[in-house]
């Protein structure tokens, strides 16, 4: 990844960055956007994805406290992060 950045090979750098995230979290490509949020790892990301929350934008209007494993405190932390995103 670093060599691609130094050589300004943008398309390779982006692909490597995606692969790096997938390996770090042990996830498929569709979960990459969800694991960018703090407190959302591969298990919560998969659960949210399977419940139909496939994008960060879809989480902005969701009542996360109704999802098993996400309480009020965690929901608030996630919602605070969502306020900061422009997606």
Secondary structure, DSSP 8 states (H G I E B T S, - for coil): -HHHHHTT-HHHHHHHHHHHHHHHHT--GGGHHHHTSTT--HHHHHHHHHTT--SHHHHHT--GGGSTT--HHHHHHHHHHHHH---
